[in-house]
Amino acid sequence: LANGDYCWIFGSDDALAKDSLAILQTYLDSQADIYLCDRKETGCDLVEIRNPHRSWLRTDDELYVFNNNLDREIYLSRCLSIGGVFSYLSSLIVKKERWDAIDFDASYIGTSYPHVFIMMSVFNTPGCLLHYISKPLVICRGDNDSFEKKGKARRILIDFIAYLKLANDFYSKNISLKRAFENVLLKERPWLYTTLAMACYGNSDEKRDLSEFYAKLGCNKNMINTVLRFGKLAYAVKNITVLKNFTKRIIK
């Protein structure tokens, strides 16, 4: 429906940060195919600041040119989470003609990340330009995750379902690039803390699915299953801030 040169693919419950349009305008001379910006995280009221700057890449502003798979692998190595590979809708500004040129794969309907298929298709187009804007141009409304409607355990699993499918569909013939892409998922969902969370919230089927997903990512399945058995311990860790933060540091 849009008819501009670019589309900002914006979530309905998020908000623009102050002067974000003016700031974005200063970057448009690069004529990138994709602009990826960072976000500020708030409470549901958009007032309480929980994280003033959530970064997707471990770099400052940078213009990436993807002429070959090595260029893509270098980019993936700099991603801090799946936000770097387009999970967060409101961080994405894309050239409309690039978006329109993609033949959508309907098998991604129901994955919760259908837009990522299109963005990854653009990303893998020879000569694609991606301009990373290391500024929080978007305000993310917290405590309002529509993906959690089916529970916390299911919220964890949807990342694996979509991103393992993306890894196989785009990079099954390039093991090195596939591993680099999967490593971004492991940064988003580090095995120990995620497995402890699943031990708290998941049912037997959800725990089994998580174990299988981590096995596909090269993690030790026996270790995953051992951690999953300690549900009561996991619940205790979840509620002790010091232990929780210590666990996060261990697995980064």
Phi and psi restraints in degrees (value plus and minus 20) as a CYANA .aco file:
   2 ALA   PHI     -90.5   -50.5
   2 ALA   PSI     132.0   172.0
   3 ASN   PHI    -149.9  -109.9
   3 ASN   PSI      -6.0    34.0
   4 GLY   PHI    -103.1   -63.1
   4 GLY   PSI     155.4   195.4
   5 ASP   PHI     -89.7   -49.7
   5 ASP   PSI     -51.7   -11.7
   6 TYR   PHI    -147.6  -107.6
   6 TYR   PSI     132.0   172.0
   7 CYS   PHI    -140.1  -100.1
   7 CYS   PSI     108.8   148.8
   8 TRP   PHI    -114.9   -74.9
   8 TRP   PSI      91.3   131.3
   9 ILE   PHI    -105.6   -65.6
   9 ILE   PSI      74.8   114.8
  10 PHE   PHI    -128.2   -88.2
  10 PHE   PSI     111.8   151.8
  11 GLY   PHI     -90.1   -50.1
  11 GLY   PSI     123.9   163.9
  12 SER   PHI     -88.3   -48.3
  12 SER   PSI     -42.2    -2.2
  13 ASP   PHI    -124.0   -84.0
  13 ASP   PSI     -13.7    26.3
  14 ASP   PHI    -118.8   -78.8
  14 ASP   PSI     157.4   197.4
  15 ALA   PHI    -162.0  -122.0
  15 ALA   PSI     135.6   175.6
  16 LEU   PHI     -98.9   -58.9
  16 LEU   PSI     117.8   157.8
  17 ALA   PHI     -93.3   -53.3
  17 ALA   PSI     144.0   184.0
  18 LYS   PHI     -78.6   -38.6
  18 LYS   PSI     111.4   151.4
  19 ASP   PHI      44.2    84.2
  19 ASP   PSI      -2.3    37.7
  20 SER   PHI     -84.1   -44.1
  20 SER   PSI     -58.6   -18.6
  21 LEU   PHI     -86.0   -46.0
  21 LEU   PSI     -61.1   -21.1
  22 ALA   PHI     -85.5   -45.5
  22 ALA   PSI     -59.5   -19.5
  23 ILE   PHI     -85.7   -45.7
  23 ILE   PSI     -65.0   -25.0
  24 LEU   PHI     -78.9   -38.9
  24 LEU   PSI     -59.3   -19.3
  25 GLN   PHI     -76.5   -36.5
  25 GLN   PSI     -52.9   -12.9
  26 THR   PHI     -91.2   -51.2
  26 THR   PSI     -33.2     6.8
  27 TYR   PHI    -118.2   -78.2
  27 TYR   PSI     -32.0     8.0
  28 LEU   PHI     -90.0   -50.0
  28 LEU   PSI     -34.4     5.6
  29 ASP   PHI     -82.9   -42.9
  29 ASP   PSI     -42.5    -2.5
  30 SER   PHI     -91.2   -51.2
  30 SER   PSI     -37.2     2.8
  31 GLN   PHI      32.2    72.2
  31 GLN   PSI      20.8    60.8
  32 ALA   PHI     -87.4   -47.4
  32 ALA   PSI     135.7   175.7
  33 ASP   PHI     -96.3   -56.3
  33 ASP   PSI     -54.0   -14.0
  34 ILE   PHI    -152.6  -112.6
  34 ILE   PSI     113.3   153.3
  35 TYR   PHI    -132.7   -92.7
  35 TYR   PSI     109.8   149.8
  36 LEU   PHI    -141.0  -101.0
  36 LEU   PSI      97.8   137.8
  37 CYS   PHI    -132.3   -92.3
  37 CYS   PSI     142.4   182.4
  38 ASP   PHI    -105.1   -65.1
  38 ASP   PSI    -198.8  -158.8
  39 ARG   PHI    -157.3  -117.3
  39 ARG   PSI     137.8   177.8
  40 LYS   PHI    -124.5   -84.5
  40 LYS   PSI     118.5   158.5
  41 GLU   PHI    -130.6   -90.6
  41 GLU   PSI     110.2   150.2
  42 THR   PHI    -149.1  -109.1
  42 THR   PSI     158.3   198.3
  43 GLY   PHI     -96.1   -56.1
  43 GLY   PSI    -197.9  -157.9
  44 CYS   PHI     -83.5   -43.5
  44 CYS   PSI     -43.6    -3.6
  45 ASP   PHI    -104.7   -64.7
  45 ASP   PSI     -21.4    18.6
  46 LEU   PHI      45.2    85.2
  46 LEU   PSI      -6.8    33.2
  47 VAL   PHI    -128.0   -88.0
  47 VAL   PSI     -71.7   -31.7
  48 GLU   PHI     -85.1   -45.1
  48 GLU   PSI      98.4   138.4
  49 ILE   PHI    -108.0   -68.0
  49 ILE   PSI      95.4   135.4
  50 ARG   PHI    -118.2   -78.2
  50 ARG   PSI     -53.3   -13.3
  51 ASN   PHI    -169.0  -129.0
  51 ASN   PSI      89.6   129.6
  52 PRO   PHI     -88.9   -48.9
  52 PRO   PSI     -39.0     1.0
  53 HIS   PHI    -176.5  -136.5
  53 HIS   PSI      80.9   120.9
  54 ARG   PHI    -114.1   -74.1
  54 ARG   PSI      93.7   133.7
  55 SER   PHI    -112.3   -72.3
  55 SER   PSI     125.3   165.3
  56 TRP   PHI    -116.6   -76.6
  56 TRP   PSI     -46.6    -6.6
  57 LEU   PHI    -147.2  -107.2
  57 LEU   PSI     135.5   175.5
  58 ARG   PHI    -112.2   -72.2
  58 ARG   PSI      27.7    67.7
  59 THR   PHI    -159.6  -119.6
  59 THR   PSI     146.9   186.9
  60 ASP   PHI    -102.9   -62.9
  60 ASP   PSI    -187.9  -147.9
  61 ASP   PHI     -70.3   -30.3
  61 ASP   PSI     116.3   156.3
  62 GLU   PHI    -178.3  -138.3
  62 GLU   PSI     120.9   160.9
  63 LEU   PHI    -120.1   -80.1
  63 LEU   PSI      99.4   139.4
  64 TYR   PHI    -123.5   -83.5
  64 TYR   PSI     117.3   157.3
  65 VAL   PHI    -137.6   -97.6
  65 VAL   PSI     101.8   141.8
  66 PHE   PHI    -122.8   -82.8
  66 PHE   PSI      67.2   107.2
  67 ASN   PHI    -110.3   -70.3
  67 ASN   PSI     -40.1    -0.1
  68 ASN   PHI    -175.3  -135.3
  68 ASN   PSI     157.1   197.1
  69 ASN   PHI     -88.6   -48.6
  69 ASN   PSI     -48.5    -8.5
  70 LEU   PHI     -84.6   -44.6
  70 LEU   PSI     -60.1   -20.1
  71 ASP   PHI     -78.8   -38.8
  71 ASP   PSI     -61.6   -21.6
  72 ARG   PHI     -89.1   -49.1
  72 ARG   PSI     -59.5   -19.5
  73 GLU   PHI     -85.2   -45.2
  73 GLU   PSI     -59.2   -19.2
  74 ILE   PHI     -82.4   -42.4
  74 ILE   PSI     -64.2   -24.2
  75 TYR   PHI     -80.1   -40.1
  75 TYR   PSI     -67.5   -27.5
  76 LEU   PHI     -81.0   -41.0
  76 LEU   PSI     -54.4   -14.4
  77 SER   PHI     -86.7   -46.7
  77 SER   PSI     -38.4     1.6
  78 ARG   PHI    -115.3   -75.3
  78 ARG   PSI     -25.6    14.4
  79 CYS   PHI     -93.2   -53.2
  79 CYS   PSI     116.7   156.7
  80 LEU   PHI    -113.0   -73.0
  80 LEU   PSI     -39.1     0.9
  81 SER   PHI    -184.8  -144.8
  81 SER   PSI     159.2   199.2
  82 ILE   PHI     -89.8   -49.8
  82 ILE   PSI     -28.9    11.1
  83 GLY   PHI     -79.7   -39.7
  83 GLY   PSI     -49.5    -9.5
  84 GLY   PHI     -90.1   -50.1
  84 GLY   PSI     -39.7     0.3
  85 VAL   PHI    -136.9   -96.9
  85 VAL   PSI      21.9    61.9
  86 PHE   PHI      57.1    97.1
  86 PHE   PSI       0.8    40.8
  87 SER   PHI     -88.5   -48.5
  87 SER   PSI     -56.2   -16.2
  88 TYR   PHI    -111.1   -71.1
  88 TYR   PSI      87.8   127.8
  89 LEU   PHI     -73.8   -33.8
  89 LEU   PSI     -65.0   -25.0
  90 SER   PHI     -94.3   -54.3
  90 SER   PSI     -27.2    12.8
  91 SER   PHI    -109.0   -69.0
  91 SER   PSI     -18.5    21.5
  92 LEU   PHI    -127.5   -87.5
  92 LEU   PSI     105.5   145.5
  93 ILE   PHI    -142.7  -102.7
  93 ILE   PSI     103.4   143.4
  94 VAL   PHI    -151.1  -111.1
  94 VAL   PSI     124.5   164.5
  95 LYS   PHI     -85.4   -45.4
  95 LYS   PSI     106.4   146.4
  96 LYS   PHI     -81.5   -41.5
  96 LYS   PSI     -58.8   -18.8
  97 GLU   PHI     -86.3   -46.3
  97 GLU   PSI     -50.6   -10.6
  98 ARG   PHI     -89.5   -49.5
  98 ARG   PSI     -64.5   -24.5
  99 TRP   PHI     -80.4   -40.4
  99 TRP   PSI     -67.3   -27.3
 100 ASP   PHI     -85.7   -45.7
 100 ASP   PSI     -44.4    -4.4
 101 ALA   PHI     -97.9   -57.9
 101 ALA   PSI     -32.5     7.5
 102 ILE   PHI    -104.0   -64.0
 102 ILE   PSI     112.9   152.9
 103 ASP   PHI    -106.9   -66.9
 103 ASP   PSI      85.3   125.3
 104 PHE   PHI     -86.1   -46.1
 104 PHE   PSI     118.8   158.8
 105 ASP   PHI    -113.9   -73.9
 105 ASP   PSI      89.7   129.7
 106 ALA   PHI     -85.3   -45.3
 106 ALA   PSI     -33.8     6.2
 107 SER   PHI     -87.3   -47.3
 107 SER   PSI     -32.3     7.7
 108 TYR   PHI    -106.9   -66.9
 108 TYR   PSI     -27.4    12.6
 109 ILE   PHI     -86.8   -46.8
 109 ILE   PSI     108.2   148.2
 110 GLY   PHI      76.6   116.6
 110 GLY   PSI     -25.3    14.7
 111 THR   PHI    -105.1   -65.1
 111 THR   PSI     -29.6    10.4
 112 SER   PHI      57.8    97.8
 112 SER   PSI     -27.9    12.1
 113 TYR   PHI    -151.2  -111.2
 113 TYR   PSI      26.8    66.8
 114 PRO   PHI     -83.0   -43.0
 114 PRO   PSI     -51.1   -11.1
 115 HIS   PHI     -86.2   -46.2
 115 HIS   PSI     -46.8    -6.8
 116 VAL   PHI     -88.4   -48.4
 116 VAL   PSI     -51.7   -11.7
 117 PHE   PHI     -78.8   -38.8
 117 PHE   PSI     -64.7   -24.7
 118 ILE   PHI     -85.7   -45.7
 118 ILE   PSI     -65.4   -25.4
 119 MET   PHI     -84.2   -44.2
 119 MET   PSI     -59.2   -19.2
 120 MET   PHI     -88.3   -48.3
 120 MET   PSI     -51.9   -11.9
 121 SER   PHI     -85.5   -45.5
 121 SER   PSI     -61.1   -21.1
 122 VAL   PHI     -85.3   -45.3
 122 VAL   PSI     -65.6   -25.6
 123 PHE   PHI     -74.9   -34.9
 123 PHE   PSI     -57.5   -17.5
 124 ASN   PHI    -108.8   -68.8
 124 ASN   PSI     -19.4    20.6
 125 THR   PHI     -90.9   -50.9
 125 THR   PSI     109.9   149.9
 126 PRO   PHI     -75.6   -35.6
 126 PRO   PSI     112.4   152.4
 127 GLY   PHI      62.3   102.3
 127 GLY   PSI     -13.0    27.0
 128 CYS   PHI     -77.3   -37.3
 128 CYS   PSI     117.4   157.4
 129 LEU   PHI    -127.5   -87.5
 129 LEU   PSI     106.5   146.5
 130 LEU   PHI    -143.1  -103.1
 130 LEU   PSI     103.5   143.5
 131 HIS   PHI    -126.9   -86.9
 131 HIS   PSI      92.5   132.5
 132 TYR   PHI    -106.7   -66.7
 132 TYR   PSI     105.7   145.7
 133 ILE   PHI    -127.6   -87.6
 133 ILE   PSI      86.3   126.3
 134 SER   PHI    -103.8   -63.8
 134 SER   PSI      37.3    77.3
 135 LYS   PHI    -161.7  -121.7
 135 LYS   PSI     120.3   160.3
 136 PRO   PHI    -100.5   -60.5
 136 PRO   PSI      67.2   107.2
 137 LEU   PHI    -104.2   -64.2
 137 LEU   PSI     -28.3    11.7
 138 VAL   PHI    -143.2  -103.2
 138 VAL   PSI     122.9   162.9
 139 ILE   PHI    -124.3   -84.3
 139 ILE   PSI      98.4   138.4
 140 CYS   PHI    -113.5   -73.5
 140 CYS   PSI     101.5   141.5
 141 ARG   PHI     -99.4   -59.4
 141 ARG   PSI      96.6   136.6
 142 GLY   PHI    -101.0   -61.0
 142 GLY   PSI     152.0   192.0
 143 ASP   PHI      37.7    77.7
 143 ASP   PSI       9.0    49.0
 144 ASN   PHI    -165.3  -125.3
 144 ASN   PSI      14.6    54.6
 145 ASP   PHI    -100.8   -60.8
 145 ASP   PSI      89.0   129.0
 146 SER   PHI     -84.2   -44.2
 146 SER   PSI     -41.9    -1.9
 147 PHE   PHI     -90.1   -50.1
 147 PHE   PSI     -34.7     5.3
 148 GLU   PHI    -109.9   -69.9
 148 GLU   PSI     -15.2    24.8
 149 LYS   PHI     -79.9   -39.9
 149 LYS   PSI     -49.3    -9.3
 150 LYS   PHI    -118.4   -78.4
 150 LYS   PSI      -5.2    34.8
 151 GLY   PHI      87.4   127.4
 151 GLY   PSI     140.6   180.6
 152 LYS   PHI     -86.6   -46.6
 152 LYS   PSI     -57.4   -17.4
 153 ALA   PHI     -84.9   -44.9
 153 ALA   PSI     -63.9   -23.9
 154 ARG   PHI     -84.4   -44.4
 154 ARG   PSI     -55.3   -15.3
 155 ARG   PHI     -80.6   -40.6
 155 ARG   PSI     -57.9   -17.9
 156 ILE   PHI     -85.3   -45.3
 156 ILE   PSI     -65.2   -25.2
 157 LEU   PHI     -88.1   -48.1
 157 LEU   PSI     -49.9    -9.9
 158 ILE   PHI     -84.0   -44.0
 158 ILE   PSI     -49.4    -9.4
 159 ASP   PHI     -85.0   -45.0
 159 ASP   PSI     -62.3   -22.3
 160 PHE   PHI     -87.2   -47.2
 160 PHE   PSI     -64.2   -24.2
 161 ILE   PHI     -77.1   -37.1
 161 ILE   PSI     -68.5   -28.5
 162 ALA   PHI     -94.2   -54.2
 162 ALA   PSI     -67.3   -27.3
 163 TYR   PHI     -97.4   -57.4
 163 TYR   PSI     -47.3    -7.3
 164 LEU   PHI     -90.0   -50.0
 164 LEU   PSI     -55.9   -15.9
 165 LYS   PHI     -85.0   -45.0
 165 LYS   PSI     -63.5   -23.5
 166 LEU   PHI     -81.1   -41.1
 166 LEU   PSI     -63.0   -23.0
 167 ALA   PHI     -79.5   -39.5
 167 ALA   PSI     -63.9   -23.9
 168 ASN   PHI     -90.8   -50.8
 168 ASN   PSI     -60.9   -20.9
 169 ASP   PHI     -91.2   -51.2
 169 ASP   PSI     -54.6   -14.6
 170 PHE   PHI    -116.6   -76.6
 170 PHE   PSI     -50.8   -10.8
 171 TYR   PHI    -149.9  -109.9
 171 TYR   PSI       1.4    41.4
 172 SER   PHI     -82.9   -42.9
 172 SER   PSI     -42.8    -2.8
 173 LYS   PHI    -117.4   -77.4
 173 LYS   PSI     -17.0    23.0
 174 ASN   PHI    -154.2  -114.2
 174 ASN   PSI      74.6   114.6
 175 ILE   PHI     -81.5   -41.5
 175 ILE   PSI     -61.1   -21.1
 176 SER   PHI     -84.0   -44.0
 176 SER   PSI     -64.7   -24.7
 177 LEU   PHI     -90.1   -50.1
 177 LEU   PSI     -56.4   -16.4
 178 LYS   PHI     -82.9   -42.9
 178 LYS   PSI     -62.6   -22.6
 179 ARG   PHI     -85.6   -45.6
 179 ARG   PSI     -59.8   -19.8
 180 ALA   PHI     -82.6   -42.6
 180 ALA   PSI     -59.7   -19.7
 181 PHE   PHI     -87.9   -47.9
 181 PHE   PSI     -63.5   -23.5
 182 GLU   PHI     -84.9   -44.9
 182 GLU   PSI     -51.5   -11.5
 183 ASN   PHI     -84.8   -44.8
 183 ASN   PSI     -48.7    -8.7
 184 VAL   PHI     -85.0   -45.0
 184 VAL   PSI     -60.8   -20.8
 185 LEU   PHI     -82.4   -42.4
 185 LEU   PSI     -59.1   -19.1
 186 LEU   PHI     -87.4   -47.4
 186 LEU   PSI     -49.3    -9.3
 187 LYS   PHI     -89.3   -49.3
 187 LYS   PSI     -57.9   -17.9
 188 GLU   PHI     -89.7   -49.7
 188 GLU   PSI     -59.9   -19.9
 189 ARG   PHI    -145.0  -105.0
 189 ARG   PSI      51.2    91.2
 190 PRO   PHI     -79.4   -39.4
 190 PRO   PSI     118.5   158.5
 191 TRP   PHI     -82.4   -42.4
 191 TRP   PSI     -61.5   -21.5
 192 LEU   PHI     -89.8   -49.8
 192 LEU   PSI     -73.7   -33.7
 193 TYR   PHI     -84.8   -44.8
 193 TYR   PSI     -59.3   -19.3
 194 THR   PHI     -85.1   -45.1
 194 THR   PSI     -60.6   -20.6
 195 THR   PHI     -87.2   -47.2
 195 THR   PSI     -58.2   -18.2
 196 LEU   PHI     -82.1   -42.1
 196 LEU   PSI     -61.6   -21.6
 197 ALA   PHI     -83.4   -43.4
 197 ALA   PSI     -61.5   -21.5
 198 MET   PHI     -86.0   -46.0
 198 MET   PSI     -55.5   -15.5
 199 ALA   PHI     -81.1   -41.1
 199 ALA   PSI     -52.0   -12.0
 200 CYS   PHI     -94.3   -54.3
 200 CYS   PSI     -66.3   -26.3
 201 TYR   PHI    -127.6   -87.6
 201 TYR   PSI     -38.8     1.2
 202 GLY   PHI    -108.8   -68.8
 202 GLY   PSI     132.2   172.2
 203 ASN   PHI    -107.9   -67.9
 203 ASN   PSI    -198.7  -158.7
 204 SER   PHI     -83.0   -43.0
 204 SER   PSI     -58.8   -18.8
 205 ASP   PHI     -86.5   -46.5
 205 ASP   PSI     -62.1   -22.1
 206 GLU   PHI     -86.7   -46.7
 206 GLU   PSI     -57.7   -17.7
 207 LYS   PHI     -85.8   -45.8
 207 LYS   PSI     -61.5   -21.5
 208 ARG   PHI     -82.7   -42.7
 208 ARG   PSI     -63.5   -23.5
 209 ASP   PHI     -81.1   -41.1
 209 ASP   PSI     -63.2   -23.2
 210 LEU   PHI     -82.6   -42.6
 210 LEU   PSI     -62.5   -22.5
 211 SER   PHI     -79.4   -39.4
 211 SER   PSI     -62.6   -22.6
 212 GLU   PHI     -85.8   -45.8
 212 GLU   PSI     -60.7   -20.7
 213 PHE   PHI     -83.7   -43.7
 213 PHE   PSI     -64.6   -24.6
 214 TYR   PHI     -87.0   -47.0
 214 TYR   PSI     -53.2   -13.2
 215 ALA   PHI     -81.7   -41.7
 215 ALA   PSI     -59.1   -19.1
 216 LYS   PHI     -84.6   -44.6
 216 LYS   PSI     -46.2    -6.2
 217 LEU   PHI    -109.5   -69.5
 217 LEU   PSI     -15.3    24.7
 218 GLY   PHI      70.9   110.9
 218 GLY   PSI     -11.8    28.2
 219 CYS   PHI    -101.0   -61.0
 219 CYS   PSI     137.8   177.8
 220 ASN   PHI     -93.9   -53.9
 220 ASN   PSI      92.4   132.4
 221 LYS   PHI     -85.0   -45.0
 221 LYS   PSI     -57.5   -17.5
 222 ASN   PHI     -83.3   -43.3
 222 ASN   PSI     -59.5   -19.5
 223 MET   PHI     -85.4   -45.4
 223 MET   PSI     -63.2   -23.2
 224 ILE   PHI     -79.5   -39.5
 224 ILE   PSI     -67.4   -27.4
 225 ASN   PHI     -85.4   -45.4
 225 ASN   PSI     -54.3   -14.3
 226 THR   PHI     -83.7   -43.7
 226 THR   PSI     -65.5   -25.5
 227 VAL   PHI     -83.9   -43.9
 227 VAL   PSI     -59.1   -19.1
 228 LEU   PHI     -83.1   -43.1
 228 LEU   PSI     -45.3    -5.3
 229 ARG   PHI     -93.5   -53.5
 229 ARG   PSI     -38.6     1.4
 230 PHE   PHI    -116.0   -76.0
 230 PHE   PSI      41.1    81.1
 231 GLY   PHI     -81.5   -41.5
 231 GLY   PSI     -64.0   -24.0
 232 LYS   PHI     -86.6   -46.6
 232 LYS   PSI     -60.6   -20.6
 233 LEU   PHI     -84.3   -44.3
 233 LEU   PSI     -61.5   -21.5
 234 ALA   PHI     -80.4   -40.4
 234 ALA   PSI     -60.2   -20.2
 235 TYR   PHI     -84.4   -44.4
 235 TYR   PSI     -57.9   -17.9
 236 ALA   PHI     -85.3   -45.3
 236 ALA   PSI     -64.3   -24.3
 237 VAL   PHI     -81.5   -41.5
 237 VAL   PSI     -60.2   -20.2
 238 LYS   PHI     -79.1   -39.1
 238 LYS   PSI     -52.6   -12.6
 239 ASN   PHI    -118.9   -78.9
 239 ASN   PSI     -16.2    23.8
 240 ILE   PHI    -132.9   -92.9
 240 ILE   PSI      86.7   126.7
 241 THR   PHI     -77.5   -37.5
 241 THR   PSI     -62.9   -22.9
 242 VAL   PHI     -80.8   -40.8
 242 VAL   PSI     -66.9   -26.9
 243 LEU   PHI     -86.5   -46.5
 243 LEU   PSI     -58.1   -18.1
 244 LYS   PHI     -81.7   -41.7
 244 LYS   PSI     -67.0   -27.0
 245 ASN   PHI     -86.8   -46.8
 245 ASN   PSI     -56.3   -16.3
 246 PHE   PHI     -83.9   -43.9
 246 PHE   PSI     -62.7   -22.7
 247 THR   PHI     -80.5   -40.5
 247 THR   PSI     -62.7   -22.7
 248 LYS   PHI     -80.5   -40.5
 248 LYS   PSI     -60.7   -20.7
 249 ARG   PHI     -86.1   -46.1
 249 ARG   PSI     -57.2   -17.2
 250 ILE   PHI     -81.2   -41.2
 250 ILE   PSI     -60.5   -20.5
 251 ILE   PHI    -117.3   -77.3
 251 ILE   PSI     -17.8    22.2
